[in-house]
Amino acid sequence: MYILYGQFKQYADKKGYQLLKEDYRFIENNIKHLHQDEQILVLKEYLKRWGQGMKEGGKTPQNQNLGRFRANEYLRSVCKN
């Protein structure tokens, strides 16, 4: 987790996504069974969905939550355990 998420966290922070520890834990629990190449693709799409949710009204705390919801919804659909 730490190698992949070290870069992922830096990228997400730089782009203005406000992921919580719980978000990283949720991501890890859902993608740990995927191959690393698949994980990278899923993480890219995860942030894309988060960004689309935020675009619906700007980077307010409420829209961070909407972005989080959209991204988590995507992750659940892709990584059914």
Gaussian input, Z-matrix of N, CA and C with variables (Angstrom, degrees):
# hf/3-21g

backbone

0 1
 N
 C     1     B1
 C     2     B2     1     A1
 N     3     B3     2     A2     1     D1
 C     4     B4     3     A3     2     D2
 C     5     B5     4     A4     3     D3
 N     6     B6     5     A5     4     D4
 C     7     B7     6     A6     5     D5
 C     8     B8     7     A7     6     D6
 N     9     B9     8     A8     7     D7
 C    10    B10     9     A9     8     D8
 C    11    B11    10    A10     9     D9
 N    12    B12    11    A11    10    D10
 C    13    B13    12    A12    11    D11
 C    14    B14    13    A13    12    D12
 N    15    B15    14    A14    13    D13
 C    16    B16    15    A15    14    D14
 C    17    B17    16    A16    15    D15
 N    18    B18    17    A17    16    D16
 C    19    B19    18    A18    17    D17
 C    20    B20    19    A19    18    D18
 N    21    B21    20    A20    19    D19
 C    22    B22    21    A21    20    D20
 C    23    B23    22    A22    21    D21
 N    24    B24    23    A23    22    D22
 C    25    B25    24    A24    23    D23
 C    26    B26    25    A25    24    D24
 N    27    B27    26    A26    25    D25
 C    28    B28    27    A27    26    D26
 C    29    B29    28    A28    27    D27
 N    30    B30    29    A29    28    D28
 C    31    B31    30    A30    29    D29
 C    32    B32    31    A31    30    D30
 N    33    B33    32    A32    31    D31
 C    34    B34    33    A33    32    D32
 C    35    B35    34    A34    33    D33
 N    36    B36    35    A35    34    D34
 C    37    B37    36    A36    35    D35
 C    38    B38    37    A37    36    D36
 N    39    B39    38    A38    37    D37
 C    40    B40    39    A39    38    D38
 C    41    B41    40    A40    39    D39
 N    42    B42    41    A41    40    D40
 C    43    B43    42    A42    41    D41
 C    44    B44    43    A43    42    D42
 N    45    B45    44    A44    43    D43
 C    46    B46    45    A45    44    D44
 C    47    B47    46    A46    45    D45
 N    48    B48    47    A47    46    D46
 C    49    B49    48    A48    47    D47
 C    50    B50    49    A49    48    D48
 N    51    B51    50    A50    49    D49
 C    52    B52    51    A51    50    D50
 C    53    B53    52    A52    51    D51
 N    54    B54    53    A53    52    D52
 C    55    B55    54    A54    53    D53
 C    56    B56    55    A55    54    D54
 N    57    B57    56    A56    55    D55
 C    58    B58    57    A57    56    D56
 C    59    B59    58    A58    57    D57
 N    60    B60    59    A59    58    D58
 C    61    B61    60    A60    59    D59
 C    62    B62    61    A61    60    D60
 N    63    B63    62    A62    61    D61
 C    64    B64    63    A63    62    D62
 C    65    B65    64    A64    63    D63
 N    66    B66    65    A65    64    D64
 C    67    B67    66    A66    65    D65
 C    68    B68    67    A67    66    D66
 N    69    B69    68    A68    67    D67
 C    70    B70    69    A69    68    D68
 C    71    B71    70    A70    69    D69
 N    72    B72    71    A71    70    D70
 C    73    B73    72    A72    71    D71
 C    74    B74    73    A73    72    D72
 N    75    B75    74    A74    73    D73
 C    76    B76    75    A75    74    D74
 C    77    B77    76    A76    75    D75
 N    78    B78    77    A77    76    D76
 C    79    B79    78    A78    77    D77
 C    80    B80    79    A79    78    D78
 N    81    B81    80    A80    79    D79
 C    82    B82    81    A81    80    D80
 C    83    B83    82    A82    81    D81
 N    84    B84    83    A83    82    D82
 C    85    B85    84    A84    83    D83
 C    86    B86    85    A85    84    D84
 N    87    B87    86    A86    85    D85
 C    88    B88    87    A87    86    D86
 C    89    B89    88    A88    87    D87
 N    90    B90    89    A89    88    D88
 C    91    B91    90    A90    89    D89
 C    92    B92    91    A91    90    D90
 N    93    B93    92    A92    91    D91
 C    94    B94    93    A93    92    D92
 C    95    B95    94    A94    93    D93
 N    96    B96    95    A95    94    D94
 C    97    B97    96    A96    95    D95
 C    98    B98    97    A97    96    D96
 N    99    B99    98    A98    97    D97
 C   100   B100    99    A99    98    D98
 C   101   B101   100   A100    99    D99
 N   102   B102   101   A101   100   D100
 C   103   B103   102   A102   101   D101
 C   104   B104   103   A103   102   D102
 N   105   B105   104   A104   103   D103
 C   106   B106   105   A105   104   D104
 C   107   B107   106   A106   105   D105
 N   108   B108   107   A107   106   D106
 C   109   B109   108   A108   107   D107
 C   110   B110   109   A109   108   D108
 N   111   B111   110   A110   109   D109
 C   112   B112   111   A111   110   D110
 C   113   B113   112   A112   111   D111
 N   114   B114   113   A113   112   D112
 C   115   B115   114   A114   113   D113
 C   116   B116   115   A115   114   D114
 N   117   B117   116   A116   115   D115
 C   118   B118   117   A117   116   D116
 C   119   B119   118   A118   117   D117
 N   120   B120   119   A119   118   D118
 C   121   B121   120   A120   119   D119
 C   122   B122   121   A121   120   D120
 N   123   B123   122   A122   121   D121
 C   124   B124   123   A123   122   D122
 C   125   B125   124   A124   123   D123
 N   126   B126   125   A125   124   D124
 C   127   B127   126   A126   125   D125
 C   128   B128   127   A127   126   D126
 N   129   B129   128   A128   127   D127
 C   130   B130   129   A129   128   D128
 C   131   B131   130   A130   129   D129
 N   132   B132   131   A131   130   D130
 C   133   B133   132   A132   131   D131
 C   134   B134   133   A133   132   D132
 N   135   B135   134   A134   133   D133
 C   136   B136   135   A135   134   D134
 C   137   B137   136   A136   135   D135
 N   138   B138   137   A137   136   D136
 C   139   B139   138   A138   137   D137
 C   140   B140   139   A139   138   D138
 N   141   B141   140   A140   139   D139
 C   142   B142   141   A141   140   D140
 C   143   B143   142   A142   141   D141
 N   144   B144   143   A143   142   D142
 C   145   B145   144   A144   143   D143
 C   146   B146   145   A145   144   D144
 N   147   B147   146   A146   145   D145
 C   148   B148   147   A147   146   D146
 C   149   B149   148   A148   147   D147
 N   150   B150   149   A149   148   D148
 C   151   B151   150   A150   149   D149
 C   152   B152   151   A151   150   D150
 N   153   B153   152   A152   151   D151
 C   154   B154   153   A153   152   D152
 C   155   B155   154   A154   153   D153
 N   156   B156   155   A155   154   D154
 C   157   B157   156   A156   155   D155
 C   158   B158   157   A157   156   D156
 N   159   B159   158   A158   157   D157
 C   160   B160   159   A159   158   D158
 C   161   B161   160   A160   159   D159
 N   162   B162   161   A161   160   D160
 C   163   B163   162   A162   161   D161
 C   164   B164   163   A163   162   D162
 N   165   B165   164   A164   163   D163
 C   166   B166   165   A165   164   D164
 C   167   B167   166   A166   165   D165
 N   168   B168   167   A167   166   D166
 C   169   B169   168   A168   167   D167
 C   170   B170   169   A169   168   D168
 N   171   B171   170   A170   169   D169
 C   172   B172   171   A171   170   D170
 C   173   B173   172   A172   171   D171
 N   174   B174   173   A173   172   D172
 C   175   B175   174   A174   173   D173
 C   176   B176   175   A175   174   D174
 N   177   B177   176   A176   175   D175
 C   178   B178   177   A177   176   D176
 C   179   B179   178   A178   177   D177
 N   180   B180   179   A179   178   D178
 C   181   B181   180   A180   179   D179
 C   182   B182   181   A181   180   D180
 N   183   B183   182   A182   181   D181
 C   184   B184   183   A183   182   D182
 C   185   B185   184   A184   183   D183
 N   186   B186   185   A185   184   D184
 C   187   B187   186   A186   185   D185
 C   188   B188   187   A187   186   D186
 N   189   B189   188   A188   187   D187
 C   190   B190   189   A189   188   D188
 C   191   B191   190   A190   189   D189
 N   192   B192   191   A191   190   D190
 C   193   B193   192   A192   191   D191
 C   194   B194   193   A193   192   D192
 N   195   B195   194   A194   193   D193
 C   196   B196   195   A195   194   D194
 C   197   B197   196   A196   195   D195
 N   198   B198   197   A197   196   D196
 C   199   B199   198   A198   197   D197
 C   200   B200   199   A199   198   D198
 N   201   B201   200   A200   199   D199
 C   202   B202   201   A201   200   D200
 C   203   B203   202   A202   201   D201
 N   204   B204   203   A203   202   D202
 C   205   B205   204   A204   203   D203
 C   206   B206   205   A205   204   D204
 N   207   B207   206   A206   205   D205
 C   208   B208   207   A207   206   D206
 C   209   B209   208   A208   207   D207
 N   210   B210   209   A209   208   D208
 C   211   B211   210   A210   209   D209
 C   212   B212   211   A211   210   D210
 N   213   B213   212   A212   211   D211
 C   214   B214   213   A213   212   D212
 C   215   B215   214   A214   213   D213
 N   216   B216   215   A215   214   D214
 C   217   B217   216   A216   215   D215
 C   218   B218   217   A217   216   D216
 N   219   B219   218   A218   217   D217
 C   220   B220   219   A219   218   D218
 C   221   B221   220   A220   219   D219
 N   222   B222   221   A221   220   D220
 C   223   B223   222   A222   221   D221
 C   224   B224   223   A223   222   D222
 N   225   B225   224   A224   223   D223
 C   226   B226   225   A225   224   D224
 C   227   B227   226   A226   225   D225
 N   228   B228   227   A227   226   D226
 C   229   B229   228   A228   227   D227
 C   230   B230   229   A229   228   D228
 N   231   B231   230   A230   229   D229
 C   232   B232   231   A231   230   D230
 C   233   B233   232   A232   231   D231
 N   234   B234   233   A233   232   D232
 C   235   B235   234   A234   233   D233
 C   236   B236   235   A235   234   D234
 N   237   B237   236   A236   235   D235
 C   238   B238   237   A237   236   D236
 C   239   B239   238   A238   237   D237
 N   240   B240   239   A239   238   D238
 C   241   B241   240   A240   239   D239
 C   242   B242   241   A241   240   D240

   B1=1.4554
   B2=1.5170
   B3=1.3088
   B4=1.4564
   B5=1.5231
   B6=1.3269
   B7=1.4647
   B8=1.5236
   B9=1.3114
   B10=1.4602
   B11=1.5213
   B12=1.3232
   B13=1.4498
   B14=1.5159
   B15=1.3307
   B16=1.4580
   B17=1.5247
   B18=1.3076
   B19=1.4611
   B20=1.5195
   B21=1.3107
   B22=1.4641
   B23=1.5216
   B24=1.3303
   B25=1.4657
   B26=1.5218
   B27=1.3196
   B28=1.4651
   B29=1.5224
   B30=1.3070
   B31=1.4589
   B32=1.5258
   B33=1.3284
   B34=1.4670
   B35=1.5257
   B36=1.3234
   B37=1.4669
   B38=1.5276
   B39=1.3158
   B40=1.4656
   B41=1.5289
   B42=1.3295
   B43=1.4661
   B44=1.5283
   B45=1.3404
   B46=1.4594
   B47=1.5177
   B48=1.3226
   B49=1.4610
   B50=1.5216
   B51=1.3011
   B52=1.4617
   B53=1.5247
   B54=1.3218
   B55=1.4598
   B56=1.5215
   B57=1.3092
   B58=1.4550
   B59=1.5252
   B60=1.3319
   B61=1.4683
   B62=1.5226
   B63=1.3216
   B64=1.4624
   B65=1.5250
   B66=1.3379
   B67=1.4684
   B68=1.5255
   B69=1.3374
   B70=1.4647
   B71=1.5266
   B72=1.3160
   B73=1.4626
   B74=1.5334
   B75=1.3294
   B76=1.4663
   B77=1.5294
   B78=1.3225
   B79=1.4647
   B80=1.5258
   B81=1.3248
   B82=1.4636
   B83=1.5289
   B84=1.3127
   B85=1.4662
   B86=1.5243
   B87=1.3112
   B88=1.4620
   B89=1.5181
   B90=1.3257
   B91=1.4665
   B92=1.5186
   B93=1.3156
   B94=1.4675
   B95=1.5301
   B96=1.3109
   B97=1.4668
   B98=1.5304
   B99=1.3258
   B100=1.4626
   B101=1.5280
   B102=1.3128
   B103=1.4612
   B104=1.5275
   B105=1.3264
   B106=1.4624
   B107=1.5317
   B108=1.3253
   B109=1.4679
   B110=1.5269
   B111=1.3213
   B112=1.4665
   B113=1.5231
   B114=1.3257
   B115=1.4619
   B116=1.5210
   B117=1.3135
   B118=1.4647
   B119=1.5251
   B120=1.3158
   B121=1.4689
   B122=1.5232
   B123=1.3265
   B124=1.4639
   B125=1.5274
   B126=1.3287
   B127=1.4661
   B128=1.5255
   B129=1.3201
   B130=1.4713
   B131=1.5229
   B132=1.3179
   B133=1.4643
   B134=1.5233
   B135=1.3213
   B136=1.4691
   B137=1.5312
   B138=1.3406
   B139=1.4672
   B140=1.5239
   B141=1.3085
   B142=1.4651
   B143=1.5254
   B144=1.3261
   B145=1.4698
   B146=1.5247
   B147=1.3180
   B148=1.4664
   B149=1.5290
   B150=1.3164
   B151=1.4597
   B152=1.5162
   B153=1.3130
   B154=1.4628
   B155=1.5211
   B156=1.3195
   B157=1.4627
   B158=1.5161
   B159=1.3345
   B160=1.4688
   B161=1.5243
   B162=1.3225
   B163=1.4654
   B164=1.5182
   B165=1.3178
   B166=1.4570
   B167=1.5234
   B168=1.3232
   B169=1.4548
   B170=1.5122
   B171=1.3249
   B172=1.4514
   B173=1.5171
   B174=1.3243
   B175=1.4630
   B176=1.5262
   B177=1.2928
   B178=1.4628
   B179=1.5295
   B180=1.3315
   B181=1.4760
   B182=1.5293
   B183=1.3251
   B184=1.4633
   B185=1.5251
   B186=1.3126
   B187=1.4597
   B188=1.5224
   B189=1.3452
   B190=1.4671
   B191=1.5257
   B192=1.3382
   B193=1.4642
   B194=1.5227
   B195=1.3281
   B196=1.4632
   B197=1.5283
   B198=1.3252
   B199=1.4612
   B200=1.5147
   B201=1.3149
   B202=1.4692
   B203=1.5316
   B204=1.3237
   B205=1.4654
   B206=1.5241
   B207=1.3389
   B208=1.4721
   B209=1.5348
   B210=1.3300
   B211=1.4610
   B212=1.5257
   B213=1.3173
   B214=1.4650
   B215=1.5236
   B216=1.3183
   B217=1.4634
   B218=1.5341
   B219=1.3273
   B220=1.4657
   B221=1.5332
   B222=1.3196
   B223=1.4596
   B224=1.5273
   B225=1.3106
   B226=1.4730
   B227=1.5301
   B228=1.3308
   B229=1.4664
   B230=1.5279
   B231=1.3150
   B232=1.4584
   B233=1.5279
   B234=1.3021
   B235=1.4730
   B236=1.5157
   B237=1.2860
   B238=1.4659
   B239=1.5153
   B240=1.3243
   B241=1.4777
   B242=1.5054
   A1=111.09
   A2=118.00
   A3=120.50
   A4=113.55
   A5=117.62
   A6=119.17
   A7=109.85
   A8=116.37
   A9=121.42
   A10=111.00
   A11=116.81
   A12=119.87
   A13=113.24
   A14=118.42
   A15=119.83
   A16=109.75
   A17=116.70
   A18=121.81
   A19=110.92
   A20=116.41
   A21=120.99
   A22=110.53
   A23=116.82
   A24=121.34
   A25=110.29
   A26=117.36
   A27=120.63
   A28=110.84
   A29=116.84
   A30=121.44
   A31=110.73
   A32=116.69
   A33=121.14
   A34=110.84
   A35=116.91
   A36=120.70
   A37=110.88
   A38=116.04
   A39=121.57
   A40=111.51
   A41=116.27
   A42=121.23
   A43=113.40
   A44=117.71
   A45=120.33
   A46=115.99
   A47=117.14
   A48=120.42
   A49=108.15
   A50=116.84
   A51=121.17
   A52=109.96
   A53=115.42
   A54=120.31
   A55=109.93
   A56=115.54
   A57=122.64
   A58=109.60
   A59=115.97
   A60=119.38
   A61=110.60
   A62=115.31
   A63=120.17
   A64=111.41
   A65=116.32
   A66=119.84
   A67=110.37
   A68=116.03
   A69=119.54
   A70=110.94
   A71=116.95
   A72=121.59
   A73=110.10
   A74=116.42
   A75=121.47
   A76=110.39
   A77=115.87
   A78=120.34
   A79=109.95
   A80=115.90
   A81=119.84
   A82=111.47
   A83=116.42
   A84=120.14
   A85=112.37
   A86=116.95
   A87=120.15
   A88=114.09
   A89=118.20
   A90=118.25
   A91=114.13
   A92=118.15
   A93=119.65
   A94=113.30
   A95=117.96
   A96=120.55
   A97=112.98
   A98=117.70
   A99=121.51
   A100=110.71
   A101=116.34
   A102=122.50
   A103=107.94
   A104=117.34
   A105=120.84
   A106=112.40
   A107=118.15
   A108=120.22
   A109=111.10
   A110=116.19
   A111=120.68
   A112=110.93
   A113=116.35
   A114=120.30
   A115=111.05
   A116=116.18
   A117=120.69
   A118=110.49
   A119=117.33
   A120=120.64
   A121=111.50
   A122=116.66
   A123=121.05
   A124=110.24
   A125=117.66
   A126=120.56
   A127=111.52
   A128=116.80
   A129=119.83
   A130=110.72
   A131=116.06
   A132=120.15
   A133=110.62
   A134=116.88
   A135=122.36
   A136=109.71
   A137=116.30
   A138=119.28
   A139=111.57
   A140=117.12
   A141=120.19
   A142=109.98
   A143=116.73
   A144=120.78
   A145=110.73
   A146=116.87
   A147=121.15
   A148=108.67
   A149=116.36
   A150=121.19
   A151=112.63
   A152=117.45
   A153=120.74
   A154=110.85
   A155=117.02
   A156=120.64
   A157=111.39
   A158=116.74
   A159=120.29
   A160=111.61
   A161=117.47
   A162=120.94
   A163=112.87
   A164=116.24
   A165=119.10
   A166=112.10
   A167=118.02
   A168=118.53
   A169=115.28
   A170=119.01
   A171=121.22
   A172=112.27
   A173=115.21
   A174=120.84
   A175=111.91
   A176=116.90
   A177=121.36
   A178=108.29
   A179=117.43
   A180=118.75
   A181=112.91
   A182=117.60
   A183=120.19
   A184=110.82
   A185=116.49
   A186=119.66
   A187=111.94
   A188=117.39
   A189=118.95
   A190=107.83
   A191=116.18
   A192=119.45
   A193=111.51
   A194=117.38
   A195=120.32
   A196=109.77
   A197=116.17
   A198=120.04
   A199=111.77
   A200=115.79
   A201=121.61
   A202=110.01
   A203=116.38
   A204=120.81
   A205=110.78
   A206=116.35
   A207=120.19
   A208=111.02
   A209=116.00
   A210=120.50
   A211=111.15
   A212=116.80
   A213=120.12
   A214=111.67
   A215=115.65
   A216=120.47
   A217=109.77
   A218=115.96
   A219=121.01
   A220=110.54
   A221=116.04
   A222=120.37
   A223=111.51
   A224=116.13
   A225=119.82
   A226=111.24
   A227=116.68
   A228=119.55
   A229=112.02
   A230=116.90
   A231=121.24
   A232=112.17
   A233=116.61
   A234=121.38
   A235=112.64
   A236=117.00
   A237=119.62
   A238=108.84
   A239=115.37
   A240=120.53
   A241=109.73
   D1=-44.76
   D2=-167.83
   D3=-67.33
   D4=-35.53
   D5=178.96
   D6=-66.59
   D7=-50.30
   D8=-178.95
   D9=-63.85
   D10=-46.54
   D11=-174.61
   D12=-77.49
   D13=-20.25
   D14=174.99
   D15=-59.52
   D16=-49.76
   D17=178.29
   D18=-70.33
   D19=-40.03
   D20=-179.61
   D21=-63.07
   D22=-44.18
   D23=-179.51
   D24=-63.32
   D25=-45.70
   D26=178.72
   D27=-58.99
   D28=-44.74
   D29=179.98
   D30=-63.61
   D31=-47.12
   D32=-178.75
   D33=-62.23
   D34=-43.87
   D35=178.87
   D36=-62.34
   D37=-43.78
   D38=-179.20
   D39=-61.37
   D40=-35.93
   D41=-178.64
   D42=-84.83
   D43=-3.28
   D44=175.92
   D45=93.13
   D46=10.07
   D47=176.02
   D48=-80.76
   D49=135.15
   D50=-177.00
   D51=-106.58
   D52=72.20
   D53=179.45
   D54=-77.59
   D55=139.66
   D56=178.89
   D57=-97.13
   D58=166.10
   D59=175.70
   D60=-54.69
   D61=-37.76
   D62=179.76
   D63=-64.37
   D64=-34.19
   D65=177.11
   D66=-63.92
   D67=-45.70
   D68=179.76
   D69=-63.47
   D70=-38.92
   D71=178.09
   D72=-64.34
   D73=-43.42
   D74=178.31
   D75=-61.58
   D76=-45.08
   D77=179.10
   D78=-60.54
   D79=-49.58
   D80=-178.37
   D81=-58.19
   D82=-45.20
   D83=-178.82
   D84=-63.04
   D85=-28.67
   D86=-177.49
   D87=-89.62
   D88=-30.16
   D89=-174.63
   D90=-106.69
   D91=-0.90
   D92=-174.69
   D93=-60.78
   D94=-24.47
   D95=-179.98
   D96=-85.00
   D97=-7.22
   D98=-179.66
   D99=-86.10
   D100=153.27
   D101=173.22
   D102=-66.56
   D103=152.37
   D104=-175.32
   D105=-57.30
   D106=-38.98
   D107=178.10
   D108=-61.52
   D109=-40.83
   D110=177.61
   D111=-67.59
   D112=-38.01
   D113=178.75
   D114=-58.95
   D115=-43.48
   D116=-178.97
   D117=-62.41
   D118=-45.20
   D119=178.22
   D120=-62.14
   D121=-42.08
   D122=179.71
   D123=-65.31
   D124=-41.10
   D125=179.76
   D126=-64.96
   D127=-39.04
   D128=177.25
   D129=-62.35
   D130=-45.61
   D131=179.73
   D132=-67.79
   D133=-34.62
   D134=177.76
   D135=-57.61
   D136=-49.78
   D137=179.65
   D138=-68.50
   D139=-33.74
   D140=176.73
   D141=-60.94
   D142=-45.60
   D143=179.31
   D144=-65.72
   D145=-38.61
   D146=177.74
   D147=-60.37
   D148=-46.79
   D149=179.71
   D150=-62.32
   D151=-39.87
   D152=177.82
   D153=-62.89
   D154=-39.14
   D155=177.39
   D156=-64.25
   D157=-39.49
   D158=179.71
   D159=-70.32
   D160=-33.01
   D161=-178.41
   D162=-64.13
   D163=-18.72
   D164=-178.83
   D165=-66.38
   D166=-10.77
   D167=178.49
   D168=-167.79
   D169=11.62
   D170=179.44
   D171=100.37
   D172=176.81
   D173=-175.59
   D174=-91.12
   D175=55.31
   D176=175.54
   D177=-90.64
   D178=163.16
   D179=176.99
   D180=-55.82
   D181=-36.62
   D182=179.02
   D183=-64.25
   D184=-39.02
   D185=-179.09
   D186=-77.52
   D187=-25.21
   D188=169.92
   D189=-60.40
   D190=-41.92
   D191=179.25
   D192=-66.64
   D193=-38.85
   D194=176.90
   D195=-64.58
   D196=-42.40
   D197=176.41
   D198=-61.37
   D199=-43.81
   D200=177.84
   D201=-59.61
   D202=-44.00
   D203=179.75
   D204=-61.10
   D205=-47.90
   D206=-179.02
   D207=-61.37
   D208=-43.16
   D209=-178.79
   D210=-66.91
   D211=-42.94
   D212=-179.59
   D213=-67.98
   D214=-35.54
   D215=176.02
   D216=-60.90
   D217=-44.47
   D218=177.41
   D219=-61.17
   D220=-47.74
   D221=-177.07
   D222=-60.76
   D223=-41.59
   D224=177.99
   D225=-62.24
   D226=-39.48
   D227=-177.34
   D228=-71.07
   D229=-33.18
   D230=-177.69
   D231=-82.72
   D232=-36.00
   D233=-171.11
   D234=-111.00
   D235=46.45
   D236=177.62
   D237=-62.30
   D238=117.47
   D239=-177.70
   D240=-86.54

